[in-house]
Protein backbone atom coordinates (compact mmCIF):
# COMPACT_ATOMS: atom_id res chain seq x y z
CA UNK A 1 0.00 0.00 0.00
CA UNK A 2 1.29 3.48 -0.82
CA UNK A 3 2.36 5.63 2.08
CA UNK A 4 -0.92 7.44 2.61
CA UNK A 5 0.82 10.64 3.71
CA UNK A 6 2.69 10.49 0.44
CA UNK A 7 0.35 9.89 -2.48
CA UNK A 8 -3.05 8.54 -1.37
CA UNK A 9 -5.01 6.53 -3.94
CA UNK A 10 -8.65 7.61 -3.64
CA UNK A 11 -11.85 6.87 -5.57
CA UNK A 12 -14.46 9.64 -5.67
CA UNK A 13 -18.20 9.34 -6.40
CA UNK A 14 -20.27 12.35 -7.49
CA UNK A 15 -24.07 12.15 -7.91
CA UNK A 16 -25.35 15.57 -6.83
CA UNK A 17 -27.31 16.21 -10.05
CA UNK A 18 -27.57 14.40 -13.39
CA UNK A 19 -24.00 13.14 -13.91
CA UNK A 20 -22.78 9.91 -12.35
CA UNK A 21 -19.11 10.75 -11.95
CA UNK A 22 -16.42 8.37 -10.71
CA UNK A 23 -12.83 9.58 -10.49
CA UNK A 24 -9.61 8.02 -9.23
CA UNK A 25 -6.61 10.09 -8.21
CA UNK A 26 -3.21 9.37 -6.70
CA UNK A 27 -2.28 12.47 -4.69
CA UNK A 28 -2.83 15.27 -7.21
CA UNK A 29 -2.52 13.03 -10.28
CA UNK A 30 -5.70 12.12 -12.15
CA UNK A 31 -5.78 8.44 -13.11
CA UNK A 32 -9.40 8.04 -14.25
CA UNK A 33 -12.44 10.23 -14.79
CA UNK A 34 -15.49 8.22 -15.83
CA UNK A 35 -18.84 9.96 -16.33
CA UNK A 36 -22.28 8.64 -17.22
CA UNK A 37 -24.64 11.51 -17.98
CA UNK A 38 -28.42 11.38 -17.96
CA UNK A 39 -28.69 14.81 -19.61
CA UNK A 40 -30.40 13.35 -22.69
CA UNK A 41 -33.09 11.78 -20.53
CA UNK A 42 -33.82 15.22 -19.00
CA UNK A 43 -33.65 17.22 -22.24
CA UNK A 44 -37.20 16.30 -23.22
CA UNK A 45 -38.43 17.79 -19.92
CA UNK A 46 -36.34 20.97 -20.42
CA UNK A 47 -34.64 20.54 -17.05
CA UNK A 48 -33.40 18.00 -14.54
CA UNK A 49 -36.06 15.69 -13.10
CA UNK A 50 -34.85 14.43 -9.68
CA UNK A 51 -36.56 11.04 -9.90
CA UNK A 52 -35.15 10.39 -13.38
CA UNK A 53 -31.67 11.41 -12.16
CA UNK A 54 -31.77 9.09 -9.14
CA UNK A 55 -32.79 6.08 -11.22
CA UNK A 56 -30.11 6.83 -13.81
CA UNK A 57 -27.44 7.01 -11.06
CA UNK A 58 -28.60 3.67 -9.72
CA UNK A 59 -28.24 2.02 -13.12
CA UNK A 60 -24.93 3.68 -13.97
CA UNK A 61 -23.12 3.33 -10.63
CA UNK A 62 -21.47 -0.11 -10.73
CA UNK A 63 -20.54 -0.02 -14.46
CA UNK A 64 -19.06 3.49 -14.03
CA UNK A 65 -16.97 2.42 -11.00
CA UNK A 66 -15.76 -0.66 -12.88
CA UNK A 67 -14.85 1.51 -15.87
CA UNK A 68 -12.88 3.95 -13.69
CA UNK A 69 -10.90 1.17 -11.95
CA UNK A 70 -10.08 -0.36 -15.34
CA UNK A 71 -9.09 3.02 -16.81
CA UNK A 72 -6.84 3.75 -13.80
CA UNK A 73 -5.33 0.28 -13.95
CA UNK A 74 -5.81 -0.25 -10.22
CA UNK A 75 -7.65 -2.80 -8.12
CA UNK A 76 -10.33 -1.70 -5.65
CA UNK A 77 -8.22 -3.36 -2.94
CA UNK A 78 -5.40 -0.85 -3.55
CA UNK A 79 -7.53 2.17 -2.63
CA UNK A 80 -6.64 4.21 0.47
CA UNK A 81 -10.14 5.64 0.78
CA UNK A 82 -13.49 6.29 -0.88
CA UNK A 83 -14.86 9.82 -1.09
CA UNK A 84 -18.41 10.79 -2.00
CA UNK A 85 -20.40 14.00 -2.40
CA UNK A 86 -22.61 14.20 0.71
CA UNK A 87 -24.18 17.53 -0.39
CA UNK A 88 -25.37 19.99 -1.49
CA UNK A 89 -27.46 18.62 -4.35
CA UNK A 90 -30.65 16.71 -5.14
CA UNK A 91 -31.49 14.58 -2.09
CA UNK A 92 -32.44 11.40 -3.97
CA UNK A 93 -29.45 11.62 -6.31
CA UNK A 94 -27.03 12.20 -3.41
CA UNK A 95 -28.46 9.20 -1.54
CA UNK A 96 -27.58 6.86 -4.39
CA UNK A 97 -23.96 8.02 -4.31
CA UNK A 98 -23.64 7.93 -0.51
CA UNK A 99 -25.19 4.45 -0.33
CA UNK A 100 -22.85 3.13 -3.03
CA UNK A 101 -19.80 4.68 -1.36
CA UNK A 102 -20.73 3.12 1.98
CA UNK A 103 -21.24 -0.29 0.39
CA UNK A 104 -17.86 -0.22 -1.34
CA UNK A 105 -16.03 1.22 1.69
CA UNK A 106 -17.60 -1.38 3.98
CA UNK A 107 -16.93 -4.29 1.64
CA UNK A 108 -13.33 -3.20 1.07
CA UNK A 109 -12.60 -2.26 4.69
CA UNK A 110 -11.59 1.27 3.57
CA UNK A 111 -12.21 4.67 5.18
CA UNK A 112 -15.18 6.66 3.89
CA UNK A 113 -15.08 10.44 3.35
CA UNK A 114 -18.27 12.46 2.82
CA UNK A 115 -17.27 15.70 1.09
CA UNK A 116 -18.85 18.99 0.05
CA UNK A 117 -19.72 19.43 -3.62
CA UNK A 118 -18.57 23.08 -3.69
CA UNK A 119 -15.27 22.47 -1.89
CA UNK A 120 -14.64 19.65 -4.40
CA UNK A 121 -15.11 22.10 -7.29
CA UNK A 122 -12.29 24.20 -5.80
CA UNK A 123 -10.02 21.25 -5.02
CA UNK A 124 -10.20 19.79 -8.54
CA UNK A 125 -7.83 22.52 -9.72
CA UNK A 126 -5.01 20.70 -7.91
CA UNK A 127 -5.23 18.00 -10.58
CA UNK A 128 -4.47 20.61 -13.23
CA UNK A 129 -2.24 23.24 -11.62
CA UNK A 130 -0.76 21.56 -8.53
CA UNK A 131 -1.34 22.35 -4.87
CA UNK A 132 -3.80 25.15 -4.13
CA UNK A 133 -2.26 28.31 -2.73
CA UNK A 134 -3.50 29.23 0.73
CA UNK A 135 -5.54 31.35 0.85
CA UNK A 136 -7.37 30.83 -2.45
CA UNK A 137 -10.27 32.94 -3.68
CA UNK A 138 -12.74 30.83 -5.63
CA UNK A 139 -15.58 31.91 -7.90
CA UNK A 140 -17.91 28.94 -8.37
CA UNK A 141 -20.53 29.26 -11.09
CA UNK A 142 -22.86 26.44 -12.03
CA UNK A 143 -26.50 25.57 -12.61
CA UNK A 144 -27.26 25.69 -8.91
CA UNK A 145 -24.63 28.02 -7.47
CA UNK A 146 -22.85 31.30 -8.01
CA UNK A 147 -20.59 31.78 -5.01
CA UNK A 148 -17.48 33.68 -3.98
CA UNK A 149 -15.55 31.61 -1.46
CA UNK A 150 -12.33 32.21 0.44
CA UNK A 151 -10.44 29.07 1.42
CA UNK A 152 -7.44 29.05 3.75
CA UNK A 153 -7.50 25.25 4.02
CA UNK A 154 -9.66 23.31 1.57
CA UNK A 155 -10.18 20.46 4.05
CA UNK A 156 -11.38 22.56 6.97
CA UNK A 157 -11.83 26.26 6.27
CA UNK A 158 -13.97 27.60 3.44
CA UNK A 159 -15.69 30.93 4.05
CA UNK A 160 -18.56 32.20 1.86
CA UNK A 161 -18.16 35.89 0.95
CA UNK A 162 -21.13 36.09 -1.40
CA UNK A 163 -23.64 33.98 -3.27
CA UNK A 164 -26.68 34.13 -5.52
CA UNK A 165 -29.76 35.57 -3.88
CA UNK A 166 -32.04 34.24 -6.65
CA UNK A 167 -31.21 32.45 -9.92
CA UNK A 168 -27.69 31.08 -10.28
CA UNK A 169 -25.82 32.00 -13.46
CA UNK A 170 -26.31 28.53 -14.96
CA UNK A 171 -30.07 28.68 -14.40
CA UNK A 172 -30.20 32.02 -16.20
CA UNK A 173 -28.37 30.53 -19.20
CA UNK A 174 -30.86 27.62 -19.30
CA UNK A 175 -33.88 29.91 -19.09
CA UNK A 176 -32.71 32.35 -21.77
CA UNK A 177 -31.81 29.42 -24.05
CA UNK A 178 -35.36 28.16 -23.56
CA UNK A 179 -36.87 31.56 -24.48
CA UNK A 180 -34.66 31.60 -27.60
CA UNK A 181 -35.70 27.99 -28.41
CA UNK A 182 -32.09 26.82 -28.33
CA UNK A 183 -32.68 23.70 -26.21
CA UNK A 184 -31.22 22.38 -22.94
CA UNK A 185 -28.65 22.73 -21.38
CA UNK A 186 -28.34 26.41 -22.28
CA UNK A 187 -24.74 27.26 -21.35
CA UNK A 188 -22.79 25.66 -24.21
CA UNK A 189 -25.30 26.67 -26.91
CA UNK A 190 -25.46 30.35 -25.84
CA UNK A 191 -21.66 30.41 -25.68
CA UNK A 192 -21.58 29.15 -29.28
CA UNK A 193 -24.06 31.70 -30.64
CA UNK A 194 -22.48 34.52 -28.63
CA UNK A 195 -19.16 34.08 -30.43
CA UNK A 196 -20.79 35.40 -33.60
CA UNK A 197 -22.75 38.18 -31.88
CA UNK A 198 -22.00 41.68 -30.61
CA UNK A 199 -21.72 41.80 -26.79
CA UNK A 200 -22.47 45.52 -26.76
CA UNK A 201 -25.48 45.33 -29.10
CA UNK A 202 -28.06 45.48 -26.29
CA UNK A 203 -27.55 47.13 -22.90
CA UNK A 204 -28.89 44.51 -20.51
CA UNK A 205 -28.84 45.29 -16.74
CA UNK A 206 -25.98 44.34 -14.41
CA UNK A 207 -27.59 43.01 -11.21
CA UNK A 208 -26.48 44.15 -7.73
CA UNK A 209 -23.76 46.51 -8.95
CA UNK A 210 -25.06 49.71 -7.34
CA UNK A 211 -23.12 51.48 -4.56
CA UNK A 212 -25.54 50.27 -1.88
CA UNK A 213 -25.77 46.67 -3.14
CA UNK A 214 -23.98 43.83 -1.32
CA UNK A 215 -20.45 43.80 -2.77
CA UNK A 216 -20.13 40.07 -3.38
CA UNK A 217 -23.68 38.78 -3.84
CA UNK A 218 -25.14 37.94 -7.24
CA UNK A 219 -28.60 38.30 -8.76
CA UNK A 220 -29.52 37.17 -12.26
CA UNK A 221 -33.29 37.09 -11.96
CA UNK A 222 -33.75 40.73 -13.08
CA UNK A 223 -31.39 40.21 -16.01
CA UNK A 224 -33.28 37.08 -17.06
CA UNK A 225 -36.60 38.95 -16.98
CA UNK A 226 -35.15 41.91 -18.91
CA UNK A 227 -33.79 39.65 -21.66
CA UNK A 228 -37.05 37.66 -21.90
CA UNK A 229 -39.09 40.88 -22.16
CA UNK A 230 -36.77 42.28 -24.82
CA UNK A 231 -37.20 39.10 -26.88
CA UNK A 232 -40.99 39.11 -26.38
CA UNK A 233 -41.22 42.76 -27.49
CA UNK A 234 -39.33 41.96 -30.70
CA UNK A 235 -41.59 39.01 -31.43
CA UNK A 236 -44.74 41.02 -30.66
CA UNK A 237 -43.61 43.65 -33.15
CA UNK A 238 -43.20 40.89 -35.72
CA UNK A 239 -39.44 41.47 -35.93
CA UNK A 240 -36.81 38.79 -36.12
CA UNK A 241 -34.92 38.18 -32.87
CA UNK A 242 -31.15 38.61 -33.40
CA UNK A 243 -30.23 35.39 -31.55
CA UNK A 244 -26.45 35.91 -31.80
CA UNK A 245 -26.53 39.49 -30.48
CA UNK A 246 -28.98 38.61 -27.70
CA UNK A 247 -26.78 35.66 -26.68
CA UNK A 248 -23.63 37.78 -26.70
CA UNK A 249 -25.18 40.72 -24.83
CA UNK A 250 -26.82 38.49 -22.21
CA UNK A 251 -23.62 36.48 -21.70
CA UNK A 252 -21.59 39.68 -21.38
CA UNK A 253 -23.93 40.99 -18.66
CA UNK A 254 -23.44 37.75 -16.67
CA UNK A 255 -19.66 37.44 -16.98
CA UNK A 256 -19.09 41.17 -16.50
CA UNK A 257 -20.68 41.02 -13.04
CA UNK A 258 -19.06 37.68 -12.10
CA UNK A 259 -15.52 38.77 -12.96
CA UNK A 260 -15.89 42.29 -11.59
CA UNK A 261 -17.01 41.04 -8.17
CA UNK A 262 -14.41 38.26 -8.06
CA UNK A 263 -11.52 40.63 -8.79
CA UNK A 264 -12.87 43.09 -6.25
CA UNK A 265 -13.00 40.36 -3.59
CA UNK A 266 -9.37 39.40 -4.31
CA UNK A 267 -8.27 43.01 -3.91
CA UNK A 268 -10.32 43.58 -0.75
CA UNK A 269 -9.01 40.39 0.89
CA UNK A 270 -5.44 40.81 -0.32
CA UNK A 271 -5.47 37.48 -2.20
CA UNK A 272 -3.37 37.25 -5.36
CA UNK A 273 -4.95 34.06 -6.78
CA UNK A 274 -8.39 33.52 -8.25
CA UNK A 275 -9.70 30.06 -9.05
CA UNK A 276 -12.84 29.70 -11.17
CA UNK A 277 -14.80 26.44 -11.13
CA UNK A 278 -18.25 24.93 -11.70
CA UNK A 279 -20.03 24.19 -14.96
CA UNK A 280 -20.27 27.80 -16.16
CA UNK A 281 -16.45 28.08 -15.84
CA UNK A 282 -16.38 26.17 -19.13
CA UNK A 283 -17.80 29.35 -20.77
CA UNK A 284 -15.22 30.79 -23.16
CA UNK A 285 -16.13 34.45 -22.58
CA UNK A 286 -15.98 34.07 -18.78
CA UNK A 287 -12.47 32.63 -19.10
CA UNK A 288 -11.32 35.37 -21.47
CA UNK A 289 -12.71 38.30 -19.46
CA UNK A 290 -11.45 36.85 -16.16
CA UNK A 291 -7.97 36.48 -17.69
CA UNK A 292 -8.02 40.06 -18.94
CA UNK A 293 -9.20 41.53 -15.61
CA UNK A 294 -6.89 39.38 -13.48
CA UNK A 295 -3.87 40.38 -15.56
CA UNK A 296 -4.78 44.04 -15.18
CA UNK A 297 -5.08 43.60 -11.39
CA UNK A 298 -1.94 41.48 -10.96
CA UNK A 299 -3.92 38.39 -9.91
CA UNK A 300 -3.02 34.87 -11.02
CA UNK A 301 -5.99 33.08 -12.56
CA UNK A 302 -6.44 29.31 -12.26
CA UNK A 303 -9.21 27.65 -14.27
CA UNK A 304 -9.32 23.86 -14.74
CA UNK A 305 -9.96 22.51 -18.24
CA UNK A 306 -13.69 22.47 -19.14
CA UNK A 307 -14.18 18.73 -18.47
CA UNK A 308 -13.04 19.22 -14.87
CA UNK A 309 -15.30 22.28 -14.39
CA UNK A 310 -18.56 20.41 -14.89
CA UNK A 311 -19.62 17.89 -12.21
CA UNK A 312 -17.25 14.92 -12.12
CA UNK A 313 -15.91 12.25 -9.80
CA UNK A 314 -12.32 13.45 -10.14
CA UNK A 315 -13.05 16.55 -8.06
CA UNK A 316 -14.48 14.43 -5.24
CA UNK A 317 -11.47 12.10 -5.37
CA UNK A 318 -9.14 15.14 -5.33
CA UNK A 319 -10.67 16.44 -2.09
CA UNK A 320 -10.71 12.91 -0.66
CA UNK A 321 -6.99 12.49 -1.39
CA UNK A 322 -6.29 15.82 0.30
CA UNK A 323 -8.24 14.69 3.40
CA UNK A 324 -6.26 11.43 3.54
CA UNK A 325 -2.95 13.24 2.98
CA UNK A 326 -3.70 15.66 5.83
CA UNK A 327 -4.85 12.83 8.07
CA UNK A 328 -8.35 14.23 8.53
CA UNK A 329 -10.98 12.14 10.32
CA UNK A 330 -12.97 9.76 8.12
CA UNK A 331 -16.78 9.91 8.11
CA UNK A 332 -18.86 7.51 10.20
CA UNK A 333 -21.15 4.82 8.81
CA UNK A 334 -24.02 7.11 9.82
CA UNK A 335 -22.99 9.54 7.06
CA UNK A 336 -26.13 10.80 5.33
CA UNK A 337 -26.86 12.89 2.27
CA UNK A 338 -27.53 16.55 3.11
CA UNK A 339 -29.11 18.42 0.20
CA UNK A 340 -28.24 21.78 1.77
CA UNK A 341 -24.82 20.97 3.28
CA UNK A 342 -23.20 24.37 3.95
CA UNK A 343 -19.91 25.13 2.20
CA UNK A 344 -18.44 25.89 5.63
CA UNK A 345 -18.35 22.08 6.04
CA UNK A 346 -15.85 20.97 3.36
CA UNK A 347 -16.15 17.44 4.70
CA UNK A 348 -18.31 15.52 7.16
CA UNK A 349 -16.11 13.85 9.79
CA UNK A 350 -17.36 10.95 11.90
CA UNK A 351 -17.44 10.89 15.67
CA UNK A 352 -14.39 8.67 15.98
CA UNK A 353 -11.19 8.65 13.98
CA UNK A 354 -10.62 5.06 13.11
CA UNK A 355 -13.91 3.54 12.17
CA UNK A 356 -12.37 1.16 9.62
CA UNK A 357 -11.26 -1.25 12.31
CA UNK A 358 -14.86 -1.94 13.25
CA UNK A 359 -15.18 -3.62 9.89
CA UNK A 360 -13.71 -7.03 9.50
CA UNK A 361 -10.41 -6.50 7.69
CA UNK A 362 -11.27 -9.55 5.61
CA UNK A 363 -11.89 -8.18 2.19
CA UNK A 364 -15.53 -8.73 1.25
CA UNK A 365 -14.89 -7.50 -2.27
CA UNK A 366 -13.66 -10.08 -4.72
N, C-alpha and C positions, 0 to 999 in steps of 0.2 A: 504493500500500500504506500502511496506517495506520502511524504511528510506533509501532514495537513496544514502546517504553518507555512509550508513552502508553496506548493501549487495544488490547492484542493480541486478534486474532480467532482463537479456538481451537475446534477440534472435539474432543469427548471421547467415547471409546468405553468402555462398561462391560459386561463379560460375566462377572462373577465367580461368578454363581449362575444363576438362572433368568429374569432379565430382560435383554433386549438393549436397552441404553440408549444413545442417541446425543444428546449435547447440544452446543449451540453458544453460546459466550458472547463478548461483546466487553468486555474488562476485567472488571468485576463486574456487567455487565448480561446477563441471560439472554435470548437471542434465540430459542432453540428447545430443546425437551426432548421427544424422541420415544422412546417405549418400546414394545417388543413383548414381551409376557410369555408364558412357556410354563407359567404356574401351573396352567392347566386341564389340561394334558397330564400334570402330576405329581399332580393331586388324586386320581386313581383309584388311585395307588400310596401315597397318604397321606404323601408326602414327596418331596423333590427327587431325581430319578434322574439322575446325572451324564451318562450317555450320551444320554438324551433331551434334556437341557439343551443339550449341545454341538451336537447336530443341529439343534435349534430355532434356536440362535444363527446357525448357518451359513445356514439358510434366510432368517432375518430380516435379516441384516446389511446387504446392499446396499439393499433397499427402505427400511430404517429410516434409513440415512445419507441417501438421496435425499430422504426425507420431511423430515428435519431441515434440510437445505440449503434446501429449498423453503419450509419454515415460517420460516426465518431470513431468507429473501430474499437469500441470498448465493451466490456461486459458489465452488466448491471451490478455484479458483485464488486467491481473495482471502484464504484462510486464512494465518495466521502460524505455525501449528503444529498437530500432531495429537497428542493425549494419549490414553493407553490404560491401563486398569487392568492392571498386571503381576502383581499379587498383593495380599494373599492371596485364596484362593478355590478353586474346583474346577479342577484342572489342565487338563482337557480344554476346559472352558468358557473359561478364561482364554486358552488357546492360539488359539481362534478369534478372539477380540478382538485379540490381539497380532499375529497374522498379517494380519488385515484392516488394522490401523493401519499396519503396515509397508508393505503393498501400496499403500495410498493415499499415505502419506508419500513413498514411493519414486517413484511415478508422478507426483506433483505437485511433486517437488523441495522438500519442506517438512521442517523438523525434526520429529523424533519424540520424544515424552516418555513414558517408562514411569513410571506413578505408583502410589502405594500406596492401596489401597481405603479404609483407615481414615483416612488423612490427607485423602483426598477428602471423606469424610463430614464432616470438621470444616470444610474449606474452603468447602463448598457454602453455608454460612451467609453468606458474603460477598455472595452473590447476593440475599439477603433483607435483611440488616441492615448492609451496607457492610463496609469493611475490618475484619478480625479484630483485636481488641486483642492486644497482646503484653505479657505472656504471656496465653494463654487456657487455661482448664481445660476439658476436654471429657469428657463422659460419653457413650460410644458403646454403644448397646444394640441388638442385632439378633439374627437367627436364629443366627449363628455367633459373635458376640462380645458380651461385656459388659466394657468397658474404661474405666479412668480414665486420661486422658492429659493431660500438661502440654506445651503447645507454646509455645516462645518465638519460633519462626520456622517457619511451616507448610511452607516449602520445604526446610528443612534440619535442624530440631531439634524432634523430638517424642519426649517421654520417657514411657514407661509407668510409672504409679504402681501400678496394680493391674489384675487381669483375672479372668476366670472360671477357677476351677480344675476345674470339671466342665461341667455343662450351662449354656449361655448362656441369658439370659432368654427370648429368642425360642423356643428349643427347648422350654423348660419350658411356654410358652404352647401350643405345638403339641401337646405330649404330653398336657397336661391336657384340651385340647379333644378329643383323640382318646378319652380315657377317658370324657368326658361325651357322646361321639357328636355333637360339634358340627361335625365336618368339618375341612378343611385349607384355607388356613393358619389357625392358632388365634388369633392376636393380635386381629384386628378383631372376630371373633365373641365372644370372651370379653369384650372391652371393651364390646360392645353389651349382653350379658346382665348384666354387672356394674353397669351404670347403674341397673338396677332391683332390685339386690340390696343386702344390708346388709354392708358391709366388715368390720364387727366381729362378725358372726354366729358365725364359727368362728375360734378362735385357732390359726392355722397358724404353724409355726416361722419365725423370721427367721435365715437362715443366716449364719455367720461374724460374729456381732455380739457375741460374748463378749469380755471384757477381754483375753484372751490371743490372740484371733484376729487374723490380719493385717488391719490397718486398712482397706485399700483393695481387698482381693480379694473376689470374689463366689463364692457357691456356691448353686445352685438345685436340686441333685440331691436333697438331703434333703427340701426343701419339696415337690418333685414326688412323691416317694415317700409323704410324709405325706398329701398331698391324695388320691392314688390309693387309699391304704389306707382313708381316711375314706369315700370314695365306695363302695369295695368292701364295707365293713362295713355301710353303709346298705342296699346292695342285698341282701347276705346276710341281713339281718334282714327283708327283704321291704318295706322302707320306700321311699318315693319320695325321690329325690335332689333337694334344693332347688338346681337348676342356677344360679339367679340369685345366691343367697347364696354358693354355693361359688365361683362366678366372681369375685364381688366380694371375698371374703375372700382367695382365692388372689392375685388381682391386687394387693390392698393389701399383702400380704406381700412381693411382688416390688418394687413401687415404693417402699415404705417403706425397704427396705434400699438400693436404688439412690440415692434422693435423700439419705438420711442420710449415706451414705459420700461422695457427691459434695460436699455442703456442708461436710463435715468436711475434705475434701482442700483445698477453697478456703481455708478458715480457716487450716489448717496451713501452706499454701504462701503465704499472704498475697495470694491472687489474688481480685480483686473481680468477675470475670466467670465465668459458667458457661455453656457451650454444650452442648446435648444433641442428639445426632444418631443415625442408624441407624434401621432399620425400627420398632423398638419405641417410638421417640420420637414416633411418630404416636399412641400411646396417650393417651387423653384424661385419665385419672387421673394418669399420670406427669407430664403437663404441668401439671395443676392443683396437685398436691402439691409439685412442684419450684418452682412460682411462689410458693406459700405459704411454703415454707421459705427460699427465696432472699430474699424480701422481709423475713422476720424476721431474716435474718443480714446484710442490707445488701449482697446480691450481685445483680448484674444478670444476668438470665437471657436467653439467646438460644436460641430453638428455631425452626428453619426450618419452613415450612408442611409438612403431612404428605407431600405429593407429593415434596418434596425430601429427606425423611428416608429413604424407602425407596430401594433401589438405583436409580441413574439416571445418564445420561451427563452431565448438567449439572454434577454434582459433580466429575467427572473433568476436564471442560473448565475448570471454575473453578480447579482446582489447576494445570492446564496453563497457563492465562493468567497465573497468579501466577508460575510458573516463567519464562515468557517475559519478563514485566514486570521480574523481578529479574535477568534475564540469566543464568539458571542453565544449566549445560551440558545439551545435548540428549543423548538416549540413543543408543547405537551400533546399527548394524544387527544386532548379535549379541544384542540385547535378547531375553530369553526369559521365559516365564511362570514365576513362582515361587509355588507354592500356599501356601508358608508365609513369604512375604516379611515380615520384621519391621517393625513400625511405626516403628522407629528409622530406617528408610530411607523417607522420604516420597516420594523419587523415585529412579530408577535412572539415574545419569548414565553417559554413554559414556566411552571412554578419551581421546577428543579432542573439542575444543569444536565444531569446525565441520564436522561430517560431511556437511552438505548439499551442499557443493561437490564431493564425490566423485560425486554424481549429476549426470548431464547436466542442465543447467538448462532444456533443452528440456522443455516440459510434455508428459508422456506421457498426460495425462488430457484427454479431449476432451469 
